[in-house]
């Protein structure tokens, strides 16, 4: 049997007892005959605590120093898990992202993986060791420690799976797969057994938290099967994401709301976008913002999960003559040929109107229907679209 790459999120390694349970699961995978590489996130709420500590020292912390700080959380997890595996009688070794050969761009707090050269990982596997890798981090070609942004440990796992030609990448968390909506808010939501890369990509971009969008892109590019499973659940229950997956699914597979967006628009209607808008966004960690320009207007959607100096960002936008809105949410229905006959756009609009949800704009293309709604109505919008487009 070949290599399996497993990733364990922060909720799976939040305590010493949970780390020990993960160690047992890793060892069981090894006993099945696989070589095992494990990617770990920081324990529990560690990353948020480190960011709060940085904010208490500096309202707009330097992004390089943020990377030096926040990447310590994953290093703590990797060392502790390696200790726990050793105590179960199996050799293990932990590596940081840089030791693992994860080479990234130079964008601090939101870097992208350029390539992976896992020389030390291969040597350790050849020596019979279980390898534990700190997720969420790498090293730039300028030899600077970088972080990959929120959800970056998913990307670490899939990029390693591609570099090691693994059998599959297993994303282990506190949920047993991808659901048609957040089951905590839409009780009738159901687990999706299989998804195609395209559908999962749109879902991830739209804010679904199960899998990072860049991880999906790595999986698609290198044809790596990704399995989303529960850490404490059966291995064969979950969602498989792969080429051709989900062909038996209906035209709408899921509905999701983006967990945090800033909407940008000109203070003065009709004013052109600032020439240095994109550069300013990148400087504050928002290089993944979506900016659009049409004759006589422009706007932008900015995910705020990697904005670590929000107050300073707001001030910078004000200085550019840009209005920042934080009271809107993008709700997205994902599936195949949504605009083809019979179009799902009409039923979607009717469902939102019947639920009393006002819309402030929409995006329509063959793979998604997205509506901008008041943040306070996001849950109602997701439920209404799920009932109309999936249950109906």
N, C-alpha and C positions, 0 to 999 in steps of 0.2 A: 504494500500500500504506500501511497505517496505522502506528500506534505499537506497538512491541514493548518490553516491560519485561523485562530480564534481571537475575537475581540470582546472584552468585558468592559461594560460601561461603569460609570462611577457608582450607580446604585447597586451594582453587583459586587463591588469591592468596598462598600462604605464602612465596614467594621472588620475587626480582626477575625471574628467568626465567619463572616461572609467570605473573606479572603481564603480561609481554610477550606470552605466548601468549594470555592472555585478551584483551589489546588487539587481537591479530590476529583473534580470533573475533568481537569486537564490530564491528570494521571490516568483516568479511565479511558480518555481518548488515546493516550499513548499505549495503553494495554490492548486497544483494538488493533494495533499494528501501525499506527500513523506516526510519522515524524510531526512534532507539534511546535508551532510558533504561536506565542500568545502576545497580543497587544492589549495593554491596560490603560484605562483612563485614571485620572486622579480620584482618590477616595471621596465618595459622597459629594459634599458641597465645598470641597477644598478649593477648587478654582475660583468660585465666587468669593470665598473668604479671602483669598489672596488678592483678588481685584479690589475688594472693599478695603483691605489693608493699604493697597497702593493709593486708593482715593483719599484715605485718611492722611496720607503723607503729602500727596500732590493732586490738585484738582485736574490736572492735565498731564499725567505721567508720560515720560519719554517711552516710546513704543519699544525701543531696544531693551530698556530696563524691565519693561513689563514682560517681555519674553524671557528674560533671565529669571524673573520671579515666578511666573505661572508655570513654567515647564518643570519646576521642582516637584509639583504635585504628582505627576506621572512617574518621576524617578523614585519617589517614595513607594508608590504602589508596586512598581516592578521589583524592587529589592525585597519587599515584604513577601510578595507572592513567590519569588524564588526561594526564600527561606522556608516557606510552608511546603513547597514541593520537595525540597531536600529532606525535610522531616518525614515525608512519606516514603523515603528511600529511593528517590529518583534524582539523577543529576540534573541540575538546572543552572542557567547562567542568564544574567540580566544585562541588557544593553540599552543605552540611550538612543535617541534617534540618530545622532551623529555617528555613534559607534556602529549603528546598523546600516550606515551607508545611504541614509535618506537625504538627498541633495535637493534643496529648495530654491525658490526665488528669494530675493532680498527684502520682501515686503514684511516687515515686522508686524506681528499679531494677526496676520492674514496671508501667510505665505502659501505658495503652491508647490507641490512636488514636481521637480523636473525629471529626476531619474532616481533609481534605487540600485545601489551596488552592494549587495548583501554578502560581502566576502566573509566577514566574521560569523555571520549567521550560518552560512553554508558549512564553514569549518566546525562550528559547534554541533550542528546536526550530524555531520559525518562522525563526530566524536561520541555520538549517542546522547547528547544533552537536549533537554527541553529548553527552548529559547524564550525569554520574556523580554518584550520590547516596550519601551515607554512610548505611548501614542502621542499624537497631537504636536509632534516636534520633529525638527530636522536641523540641518546646518546649510547655510548658504554657501555659494562659491567663494564668498569673501570671508568664510570661516566664522560667520556669526550664527549664534543659536537663534532659531526662528520657531514660531508656533504657527499652526495651520488654521487657526480660527475655530470657533465652536463646532463641535462634531468632527474635528479633524482626526480623531483616533480611528474613525471609520475609514477615512482615506488612507491612513497608515496601514491598516489591515489589508485593504484591497490592493494597494500598491505593492505591498510585500508579497501577497498571494500571486500577483502577476510576475514579479521578479523571480519568485521561487518556483513558478509553474505549479502552483498548488492545485490539489484536487478541487478545493472550494474554500471560500472564506465564510466563516460562521460569525455572525454578529449576535452576541448574547446580551440580553438586557432583561428588564423586569416585565416585558410584554412578549407574548408568544407569536409575534409576527406583525404584519401590516394589516390594518383593518380598513374597512370601507369608510370609516369616520372614527373620531376619537370615541371609544366605547364608554368613556366616563361621562361624556356629554350627549351621546346618541346611543341609548341602550340597545337599539335594534341593529347597530352596526355589526358586521360579521367579519371574521378573519378571511383574508384572501390567500388561497393556497399557492398560487403562482402569479407572477407579474413579469411583463416584458420590461427590458431596460428602459424603453421610451416612456412608458407609463410611470415607472418608479422615478425617472429623472424629473418629469413634470411635477409629480407629487412632492419630491424633495425640494425642488425649487420653490414650490408653493407653500412650504413651511411644515410639511409632515416631519415629525421628529425622529422617526424610526431609523432613517438612514441618511447620511450626509450626501448632498447633491454631487460633490466632486468624487466621492467614492463610487457612486453609480457610473459616472463618466469613465473612471478607471476600469470598472468592471466591464462596461460595454466595449471599450477600446481593446481590451485584452481577452474578452470572452471568458470572464471568470464568473462562475456561479456563486451567488451570494445567498446564504441561508440566514434568515432572521428568526431566532428562536428565543425562548425564555431560559435564562440561566438555570432556574430551578425546575424546569419542565422537561418533558420527553424530548429527545433529540429529533424525533421524526415528526414533531408537530410544530408548524411554523409556516413561513412564507419563503418560497424559492424565487429568486430573481435571476432570470437567465434568458438567453436568446430564444425567442419564440414562446416564452412563458405567457400564460394568460390568454391564449387564443380562444379558450372556451368562455372567457368572461364576457359580460354584457358590454354595451357601448360605453357605459359610465361605470368605472370601477371604484371610484372613491371621491369623497368631498373633504376638503381640509381648509382650515383658516391659518393664515400666516401669524405666528405668535408675536411678531414685533416689527412694525414698519414705521418709517417716517416718510411722509409725503412732502415733496418739495415743489414749490411753484413760485413764480415771480411775485414780488410784493405789489408791483404795478402791472395789472393785466396787459398783456401784449408786449411786455418788456422782453428783450432777448436774453437768452441764458448767458451768464457770465462766461467769459472766454476761459477762465481758469477753473471752471466748476469741477471738471473731472479730476484735475490735479489736487484740488482742495479736498474732494471726497477721498481720494487715495491717501492723502496725508493724515486723515483721521481714521483710516482703517476701513473705509467704505468703498474699496475698489470694485466690489461686486454689486454696486448700485446699478439700477437700470434707468438710464437717462434716455428720454425720447424728445425729439424736436419735430414740430410740424410748423408749416407757415403761420406766423403770427402767434405761436404759443410753444411752450415746452413744459416738461415736468420730470420728476424723478421719483423712484421708489428706492428707499434705502433701508435694508435690513439693519437693525440696530444692535444685533448680538455682538458685533465686533467693534462697536464704538465705545471706547473706554474713557473718553473725555467728553461726555454728552453735553455738559454745560458749555465747554469751550467750543464744541461743534456748533451748537445753536448760535453762539455769539459770532462765529466765523460766517455762518450762513446769513445772519442779519447784516453783517458788514458787506456782504455781496449783494444785498437787496433781494434775498431769498426768504420766502415764508416757509416755516416748518410746521407741518400738522402732524399731531400724534394721536388724533382721535378717530382714525380710519383703519380698517382692516380689509385685506384682500381675501375673499372667499372663492375657492376654486373647485370646480368639478373636473375630473380627469378621466379621459377615456379615448376610444377610437372614433374618428370620423363624427365628432359631435356636431359639426356644422353641415354634414351631408344629410340628404333627405331620408327620413323626416328629421328636420333640425331639432335639436334639443333646446335651442335658445328660447323659443316661445314658451314651452312648459316651465323652463327655469325662471323666466321673468314672472310668469303667472304665479308660481309657487312663492316667490319672494313677496310679490304684492299681496297675496292672500295672507301671508304671515305678518304683514305690516312692516316689512323691511324696505327702507328707502335705499336706493342705489345712487352712487355719485360718479359712476363711470363703469365701463366694462371692457374686457379684453376677450376677443373671440378668435379662435383658430381651430384647426381640425382636431388638436389634441387636448384642448381645454376651453372651458368657459369660466371666466373670472369676473367677479363683481366687487367693486369697492363699496363697502358699507360702513356705517357707524360702528366703531369698535364695540359699543355696548350691545349691538344687535348681531354680532358675529355668530354666537352660538345658535341663535334663532335661525339665522341664514343657513348655517350648515345643516341643521335639522330639517329645514324646509326643502332644501335641495336634495338631501339624501332621500327623504320620503318620496319626492316627486320623480327623481331620476333613477334611483336605485331600487327602492322598495316597490315603487309603482311600476 
